[in-house]
Amino acid sequence: MTDQDTRYEAVRSRDARFDGEFFFAVETTGIYCRPSCPAVTPKRHNVRFFATAAAAQGSGFRACRRCRPDAVPGSADWNARADVVGRAMRLIGDGVVDREGVTGLAVRLGYSARQVQRQLTAELGAGPVALARAQRAHTARVLLQTTGLPVTEIAFASGFASVRQFNDTVRTVYATTPTGLRAAVRATRRTATPSAGIPLRLAHRGPYHAGAVFDLLRREAVAGVEEVSGPPGGRTYRRTLRLPYGTGIVAVDERAGDPGRASAVHPGGWLDARLHLTDPRDLTTAVQRLRRLLDLDSDPYAVDERLGADPRLAPLVAARPGLRAPGAADPEEYAVRAVVGRAAAERLVRAYGKALDAPCGTLTHLFPEPAVLAQAASGEGAKPGDGSGFEGPLGVLTAALADGTVRLDPGVDRDDAEEALLALPGLDARTIAEIRARALGDPDVVPPGVDVPDTWRPWRTYALHHLRAAEER
């Protein structure tokens, strides 16, 4: 979709498959939209195209109130790409610029701040500050329209440095004041509080095979940290989250929401979720980590088209359109769990996990941090009879995670991370491949010893999920 005439055809047909992949703006109205916007299609010579909402905002366009272009799924490119731009977008989505600034982003990427600025601006039309600002504006709108938090508190919770900056950004992006933005929804939708939770609609592109995702989450659930309840088709997944400013509990429903217009032209929908946060500043980070866990920013059209062309996979793709490759809410946690297995992970939670100040049903703990486990592995703070197996790969892995020898954050170079893991004694290549696929979100991973054709590239992770789903049937 790089050709502008092809993009215009997507706009003219209101094709929701490309929501989040690009944005268009209308020069005569000063508004930018998602491709599926139901408004009257503008004339071609009045339309401009942008790779990101931040680029449209930077050119002076404000968000459409009808199609809410800030609420689209993220571009699948940012999760799949391994270059510096893709890595930077994953880190910005995780809130790194808000917490550490552009300098912190550059350090994580291994580039200078000037290089990062230049590469993002050249490809996306916006630098890291503008991209983070667009994300803060979206967070502010969600909090204004779904919670009863005071406007001043929302300003800082969204990541703004001052109330004035918050007010100016909301006016620029939405052409209204924060109070006006809040008044645009019915009062019944603004009853949420931090204690009651923040209701969210987690948008996804195209079909979403929720059943297979929730089956996997149920099989892997670690007691005390996760639970899956309810009958198939109507299950709810809940888990605890360790976040930069506090803790959180998230609940996601299996039954997908339907925008009421699903068709070949307007596919897609959302998963209903609710976030309970001890600090609302963690909203953006929590949402992005949940989206990675559930693989909500995938492009099922590209995946299914490639894999569906293979005779072996074609019937599997037809049976499960939109099958996802789940990631991890906490990459370091997943790495530990991949090494020790579910039963041992539950023992680690009981022995070393931090207890929640306010347990919620069966959710009682956060998964233990690598530093805590590394200290126990060294003999300091170890608890007799915990069955942790620190004498093996677990101690080596947690020490490497704690001291930064191994990094698994969203912006890490996947090849570098794999090399660092392979250098650790005791970790087998199959486990490392699983960590790369899940913790690092690589869509094209094949474990050693598994023979698959190159024609399945770059979606071999998804192909293996199809094969496993067929075997489990």
C-alpha positions as CSV (number, residue, x, y, z in Angstrom):
1,M,0.0,0.0,0.0
2,T,2.8,2.4,-0.8
3,D,1.3,3.7,-4.0
4,Q,-0.9,6.7,-3.3
5,D,-3.5,5.8,-5.9
6,T,-3.9,2.3,-4.4
7,R,-4.3,3.9,-0.9
8,Y,-7.0,6.2,-2.3
9,E,-8.9,3.1,-3.6
10,A,-8.7,1.7,-0.1
11,V,-10.2,5.0,1.2
12,R,-12.8,5.1,-1.5
13,S,-14.0,1.6,-0.6
14,R,-13.7,2.3,3.2
15,D,-11.5,-0.8,3.5
16,A,-10.9,-1.4,7.3
17,R,-8.1,-3.9,6.5
18,F,-5.8,-0.9,6.3
19,D,-6.8,0.9,9.4
20,G,-3.6,1.7,11.3
21,E,-1.4,0.8,8.3
22,F,-1.8,4.4,7.0
23,F,-3.9,7.5,7.6
24,F,-5.3,10.1,5.2
25,A,-6.0,13.8,5.7
26,V,-8.3,16.1,3.9
27,E,-6.8,19.5,3.2
28,T,-10.2,21.3,2.8
29,T,-11.4,20.2,6.3
30,G,-8.1,20.0,8.2
31,I,-9.1,16.5,9.5
32,Y,-7.3,13.2,9.3
33,C,-9.0,9.8,9.3
34,R,-8.6,6.0,9.2
35,P,-9.2,4.4,5.7
36,S,-12.5,3.0,6.8
37,C,-14.0,6.4,7.9
38,P,-17.7,6.4,6.9
39,A,-17.8,10.0,6.0
40,V,-18.2,11.1,2.3
41,T,-15.1,10.2,0.4
42,P,-13.0,13.4,-0.4
43,K,-11.8,14.2,-3.8
44,R,-8.4,12.7,-4.6
45,H,-6.6,16.1,-5.1
46,N,-7.6,17.1,-1.5
47,V,-6.2,14.0,0.1
48,R,-2.8,13.5,1.7
49,F,-1.4,10.3,3.2
50,F,0.6,9.7,6.3
51,A,2.4,6.7,7.8
52,T,1.4,7.6,11.4
53,A,-1.2,9.7,13.2
54,A,1.7,11.7,14.7
55,A,2.8,12.8,11.2
56,A,-0.7,13.9,10.3
57,Q,-0.9,15.9,13.6
58,G,2.5,17.4,12.9
59,S,1.2,18.7,9.6
60,G,-1.6,20.5,11.4
61,F,-4.5,18.0,10.9
62,R,-6.9,17.1,13.8
63,A,-8.4,13.7,14.5
64,C,-11.8,12.9,13.0
65,R,-14.4,12.7,15.7
66,R,-16.4,10.2,13.7
67,C,-13.9,7.4,13.0
68,R,-11.4,8.1,15.9
69,P,-8.2,7.3,13.9
70,D,-6.3,7.2,17.2
71,A,-8.1,4.0,18.2
72,V,-7.1,1.8,15.3
73,P,-5.0,-1.3,15.7
74,G,-1.2,-0.7,15.5
75,S,0.6,-1.3,12.2
76,A,1.7,-5.0,12.0
77,D,5.0,-3.7,10.7
78,W,6.2,-2.5,14.1
79,N,5.8,-6.0,15.6
80,A,7.4,-7.8,12.7
81,R,10.2,-5.6,11.7
82,A,13.6,-6.1,13.2
83,D,15.2,-2.8,12.0
84,V,15.8,0.2,14.2
85,V,12.5,1.9,13.2
86,G,10.4,-1.2,14.2
87,R,12.3,-1.6,17.4
88,A,11.9,2.1,18.2
89,M,8.1,2.0,17.6
90,R,7.8,-1.0,20.0
91,L,9.7,0.9,22.7
92,I,7.7,4.1,22.2
93,G,4.5,2.0,22.4
94,D,5.8,0.7,25.7
95,G,6.2,4.2,27.0
96,V,10.0,4.5,27.1
97,V,10.1,8.1,25.7
98,D,7.7,9.2,28.5
99,R,9.8,7.5,31.2
100,E,13.3,7.9,29.9
101,G,13.2,10.6,27.2
102,V,14.6,10.4,23.7
103,T,18.1,9.8,25.2
104,G,16.9,6.7,27.0
105,L,15.2,5.5,23.8
106,A,18.5,6.0,21.8
107,V,20.6,4.2,24.5
108,R,18.3,1.2,24.3
109,L,18.6,1.1,20.5
110,G,22.3,1.6,20.5
111,Y,22.2,4.7,18.3
112,S,22.6,8.4,19.0
113,A,19.5,10.5,19.6
114,R,20.2,12.3,16.4
115,Q,20.3,9.1,14.4
116,V,17.0,7.9,15.9
117,Q,15.4,11.2,15.2
118,R,16.6,11.2,11.6
119,Q,15.5,7.7,10.8
120,L,12.0,8.0,12.3
121,T,11.4,11.3,10.7
122,A,12.6,10.1,7.3
123,E,10.4,7.0,7.2
124,L,7.4,8.0,9.4
125,G,7.2,11.8,9.0
126,A,7.5,12.2,12.8
127,G,10.2,12.0,15.4
128,P,10.1,10.1,18.7
129,V,8.7,13.1,20.7
130,A,5.8,13.6,18.2
131,L,5.1,9.9,18.2
132,A,5.0,9.8,22.0
133,R,2.8,12.9,22.0
134,A,0.2,11.3,19.8
135,Q,0.2,8.3,22.1
136,R,-0.3,10.5,25.1
137,A,-3.2,12.2,23.4
138,H,-4.9,8.9,22.8
139,T,-4.3,7.8,26.5
140,A,-5.8,11.1,27.6
141,R,-8.9,10.6,25.5
142,V,-9.5,7.1,26.9
143,L,-9.2,8.3,30.5
144,L,-11.3,11.4,29.9
145,Q,-14.1,9.4,28.3
146,T,-14.1,6.2,30.4
147,T,-13.2,7.4,33.9
148,G,-14.2,10.0,36.4
149,L,-10.7,11.0,37.3
150,P,-10.1,14.7,37.7
151,V,-8.8,16.4,34.5
152,T,-5.6,17.5,36.3
153,E,-4.8,14.0,37.4
154,I,-5.5,12.7,33.8
155,A,-3.0,15.2,32.5
156,F,-0.1,13.7,34.4
157,A,-1.4,10.1,34.2
158,S,-1.2,10.5,30.4
159,G,2.4,11.4,30.5
160,F,2.2,15.2,30.0
161,A,4.7,17.3,31.9
162,S,2.2,20.1,32.6
163,V,-1.5,20.8,32.5
164,R,-0.9,23.5,29.9
165,Q,0.9,21.1,27.6
166,F,-2.0,18.6,28.1
167,N,-4.6,21.3,27.3
168,D,-2.7,22.5,24.2
169,T,-2.3,19.0,22.8
170,V,-5.9,18.0,23.3
171,R,-7.0,21.2,21.5
172,T,-4.6,20.5,18.7
173,V,-5.4,16.9,18.2
174,Y,-9.2,16.9,18.9
175,A,-10.2,20.5,18.2
176,T,-11.8,20.7,21.6
177,T,-11.0,21.1,25.3
178,P,-10.5,18.2,27.7
179,T,-13.8,19.1,29.2
180,G,-15.5,19.1,25.8
181,L,-13.9,15.8,25.0
182,R,-15.3,14.3,28.2
183,A,-18.7,15.8,27.5
184,A,-18.8,14.1,24.1
185,V,-19.8,10.7,25.7
186,R,-22.7,9.8,27.9
187,A,-22.2,10.1,31.6
188,T,-22.9,6.4,32.0
189,R,-19.6,5.7,30.3
190,R,-17.6,7.8,32.7
191,T,-18.2,5.9,35.9
192,A,-14.9,4.0,36.0
193,T,-12.4,4.8,38.7
194,P,-8.9,3.2,39.4
195,S,-10.6,0.9,41.9
196,A,-13.4,-0.1,39.6
197,G,-11.1,-0.5,36.6
198,I,-10.8,1.2,33.2
199,P,-13.0,-0.3,30.5
200,L,-11.2,-0.8,27.1
201,R,-12.0,-2.0,23.7
202,L,-8.8,-3.7,22.3
203,A,-9.2,-3.3,18.5
204,H,-7.9,-5.9,16.2
205,R,-7.6,-6.1,12.4
206,G,-9.6,-8.7,10.5
207,P,-10.8,-12.0,11.9
208,Y,-9.5,-13.1,15.4
209,H,-9.5,-16.7,16.3
210,A,-9.9,-16.1,20.1
211,G,-10.7,-19.8,20.9
212,A,-7.1,-21.0,20.2
213,V,-5.6,-18.0,22.1
214,F,-7.6,-18.7,25.2
215,D,-7.0,-22.4,25.0
216,L,-3.3,-21.7,25.1
217,L,-3.6,-19.2,27.9
218,R,-5.6,-21.7,29.9
219,R,-3.0,-24.5,29.4
220,E,-0.2,-22.2,30.5
221,A,-1.9,-20.3,33.3
222,V,0.3,-20.0,36.4
223,A,-1.7,-20.1,39.6
224,G,-1.6,-16.9,41.7
225,V,-0.6,-14.9,38.6
226,E,-3.2,-15.9,36.0
227,E,-6.5,-17.6,35.6
228,V,-9.0,-18.4,32.9
229,S,-12.6,-18.9,33.9
230,G,-15.9,-19.5,32.1
231,P,-17.0,-21.9,29.4
232,P,-15.4,-22.1,26.0
233,G,-16.6,-19.2,23.9
234,G,-17.3,-17.0,26.9
235,R,-14.1,-17.3,28.9
236,T,-12.3,-14.5,30.7
237,Y,-8.5,-14.3,31.1
238,R,-7.2,-12.4,34.1
239,R,-3.6,-11.8,35.2
240,T,-1.4,-9.5,37.3
241,L,1.1,-7.1,35.8
242,R,4.2,-5.5,37.1
243,L,4.4,-2.1,35.6
244,P,6.8,0.9,35.7
245,Y,4.9,2.9,38.2
246,G,2.8,0.3,40.1
247,T,0.9,-2.9,39.6
248,G,-2.1,-3.9,37.6
249,I,-4.8,-6.6,37.1
250,V,-6.3,-7.1,33.7
251,A,-9.3,-9.0,32.5
252,V,-10.0,-9.8,28.9
253,D,-13.1,-11.5,27.5
254,E,-12.9,-14.2,24.9
255,R,-16.1,-13.1,23.1
256,A,-15.1,-10.6,20.5
257,G,-17.0,-7.3,20.2
258,D,-18.6,-6.6,16.8
259,P,-18.7,-3.1,15.4
260,G,-22.0,-3.9,13.9
261,R,-20.8,-3.6,10.3
262,A,-18.6,-6.6,9.9
263,S,-18.3,-7.6,6.2
264,A,-15.6,-8.1,3.6
265,V,-15.2,-4.4,3.5
266,H,-15.5,-3.7,7.2
267,P,-14.0,-6.7,9.0
268,G,-12.4,-6.7,12.5
269,G,-13.7,-5.9,15.9
270,W,-12.4,-5.8,19.4
271,L,-11.9,-7.7,22.7
272,D,-13.5,-6.2,25.8
273,A,-11.0,-5.6,28.6
274,R,-10.8,-4.0,32.0
275,L,-7.7,-2.7,33.7
276,H,-7.2,-2.1,37.4
277,L,-4.2,0.0,38.0
278,T,-2.6,1.3,41.2
279,D,-1.2,4.2,39.1
280,P,-3.0,5.4,36.0
281,R,0.3,6.5,34.4
282,D,0.7,2.8,33.5
283,L,-2.3,2.7,31.2
284,T,-0.4,3.0,27.9
285,T,2.3,0.5,28.9
286,A,-0.3,-2.0,30.2
287,V,-2.4,-1.8,27.0
288,Q,0.7,-2.3,24.8
289,R,1.9,-5.3,26.8
290,L,-1.6,-6.9,26.6
291,R,-1.8,-6.3,22.9
292,R,1.6,-8.1,22.4
293,L,0.4,-11.0,24.6
294,L,-2.8,-11.4,22.5
295,D,-1.1,-10.6,19.1
296,L,-3.8,-7.9,18.4
297,D,-1.7,-5.9,15.9
298,S,-1.1,-8.8,13.5
299,D,-2.2,-8.6,9.9
300,P,-4.2,-11.8,9.4
301,Y,-4.8,-11.0,5.7
302,A,-1.1,-11.1,4.9
303,V,-0.5,-14.2,7.1
304,D,-3.5,-16.1,5.8
305,E,-2.8,-15.2,2.1
306,R,0.8,-16.5,2.3
307,L,0.1,-19.7,4.4
308,G,-3.2,-20.4,2.6
309,A,-1.4,-20.8,-0.7
310,D,0.4,-23.9,0.6
311,P,-1.5,-27.2,0.0
312,R,-0.6,-28.5,3.4
313,L,-1.7,-25.4,5.3
314,A,-4.6,-24.3,3.1
315,P,-7.3,-26.4,4.9
316,L,-5.9,-25.4,8.3
317,V,-6.1,-21.7,7.4
318,A,-9.6,-22.1,6.1
319,A,-10.6,-23.8,9.3
320,R,-9.1,-21.1,11.6
321,P,-8.9,-17.7,9.8
322,G,-7.2,-15.1,11.8
323,L,-5.3,-17.6,14.0
324,R,-2.8,-15.6,16.1
325,A,0.6,-16.2,17.5
326,P,0.4,-15.1,21.2
327,G,3.4,-13.3,22.7
328,A,4.1,-12.4,26.3
329,A,2.9,-9.7,28.7
330,D,6.3,-9.8,30.5
331,P,9.2,-11.2,28.3
332,E,11.5,-11.9,31.3
333,E,8.7,-13.8,33.1
334,Y,8.0,-15.8,30.0
335,A,11.7,-16.7,29.6
336,V,11.8,-18.1,33.2
337,R,8.6,-20.0,32.6
338,A,9.9,-21.5,29.4
339,V,13.0,-22.8,31.2
340,V,11.4,-24.2,34.3
341,G,7.9,-25.2,33.2
342,R,4.5,-24.5,34.7
343,A,4.7,-26.5,37.9
344,A,8.0,-25.1,38.9
345,A,6.9,-21.6,37.9
346,E,4.0,-21.9,40.4
347,R,6.4,-22.9,43.1
348,L,8.5,-19.8,42.4
349,V,5.5,-17.6,42.6
350,R,4.6,-19.1,46.0
351,A,8.1,-18.8,47.3
352,Y,9.4,-15.5,45.8
353,G,6.5,-13.7,44.2
354,K,5.5,-10.4,45.6
355,A,2.0,-10.6,47.2
356,L,-0.5,-8.1,46.0
357,D,-1.6,-5.5,48.5
358,A,-5.2,-6.3,47.6
359,P,-5.6,-9.9,46.3
360,C,-8.4,-10.3,43.7
361,G,-9.9,-13.7,43.8
362,T,-7.3,-16.3,42.9
363,L,-4.9,-13.6,41.7
364,T,-2.6,-13.1,44.7
365,H,1.0,-12.4,43.5
366,L,3.2,-10.8,40.9
367,F,5.6,-13.1,39.2
368,P,9.0,-12.8,40.9
369,E,11.5,-10.4,39.3
370,P,14.8,-11.9,37.8
371,A,16.8,-9.9,40.4
372,V,14.9,-11.7,43.3
373,L,15.4,-15.1,41.7
374,A,19.1,-14.3,40.9
375,Q,19.6,-13.4,44.6
376,A,18.0,-16.7,45.7
377,A,20.1,-18.6,43.2
378,S,23.2,-17.2,44.8
379,G,22.1,-18.5,48.1
380,E,20.9,-15.2,49.5
381,G,17.3,-15.4,50.4
382,A,16.8,-18.9,49.2
383,K,13.9,-20.8,50.8
384,P,14.4,-24.4,51.7
385,G,12.2,-26.8,49.9
386,D,11.0,-24.4,47.2
387,G,11.8,-26.9,44.4
388,S,13.1,-24.2,42.2
389,G,16.1,-26.0,40.7
390,F,18.5,-23.0,40.9
391,E,21.5,-25.2,40.4
392,G,20.6,-25.5,36.7
393,P,19.8,-23.1,33.9
394,L,17.4,-21.1,36.0
395,G,20.1,-19.5,38.1
396,V,22.2,-18.7,35.0
397,L,19.3,-17.1,33.2
398,T,18.0,-15.0,36.0
399,A,21.5,-13.7,36.8
400,A,21.9,-12.7,33.1
401,L,18.5,-11.0,33.0
402,A,19.2,-9.2,36.3
403,D,22.6,-7.8,35.2
404,G,21.6,-7.0,31.7
405,T,23.7,-9.6,29.9
406,V,20.5,-10.8,28.3
407,R,17.9,-8.2,27.3
408,L,14.4,-9.1,26.3
409,D,12.7,-5.7,26.1
410,P,10.5,-4.7,23.1
411,G,13.3,-2.8,21.4
412,V,16.1,-5.4,21.7
413,D,17.7,-6.8,18.5
414,R,16.3,-10.3,18.3
415,D,19.5,-11.8,16.9
416,D,21.6,-10.2,19.6
417,A,19.2,-11.6,22.3
418,E,19.3,-15.0,20.8
419,E,23.1,-15.0,20.7
420,A,23.2,-13.9,24.4
421,L,20.9,-16.7,25.3
422,L,22.9,-19.3,23.4
423,A,26.0,-18.2,25.3
424,L,24.4,-19.2,28.6
425,P,25.2,-22.8,29.7
426,G,22.4,-25.2,30.1
427,L,19.8,-23.5,27.8
428,D,18.8,-25.7,24.9
429,A,18.2,-24.3,21.4
430,R,14.5,-25.4,21.3
431,T,13.7,-23.4,24.5
432,I,15.6,-20.4,23.1
433,A,13.5,-20.6,19.9
434,E,10.4,-20.6,22.0
435,I,11.6,-17.5,23.9
436,R,12.4,-15.8,20.6
437,A,8.9,-16.5,19.2
438,R,6.9,-15.6,22.4
439,A,9.0,-13.2,24.5
440,L,10.4,-11.3,21.5
441,G,7.4,-11.7,19.3
442,D,9.3,-12.9,16.2
443,P,6.7,-14.1,13.6
444,D,9.2,-16.3,11.7
445,V,10.7,-18.8,14.2
446,V,11.2,-22.5,13.6
447,P,12.6,-24.7,16.5
448,P,15.7,-26.8,15.6
449,G,14.9,-30.1,14.1
450,V,11.6,-29.0,12.6
451,D,11.6,-29.1,8.8
452,V,9.4,-26.5,7.1
453,P,9.5,-25.0,3.7
454,D,10.9,-21.5,3.0
455,T,7.7,-20.6,1.3
456,W,6.1,-20.2,4.7
457,R,8.4,-17.2,5.4
458,P,8.0,-14.7,7.0
459,W,5.2,-16.3,9.0
460,R,6.6,-19.7,10.1
461,T,5.7,-19.0,13.7
462,Y,2.0,-18.8,12.6
463,A,2.3,-21.9,10.5
464,L,3.5,-23.9,13.5
465,H,0.5,-22.6,15.5
466,H,-1.8,-23.9,12.8
467,L,-0.1,-27.3,12.8
468,R,-0.3,-27.5,16.6
469,A,-3.9,-26.5,16.7
470,A,-4.8,-29.2,14.1
471,E,-2.9,-31.8,16.3
472,E,-4.8,-30.8,19.4
473,R,-8.2,-31.0,17.8
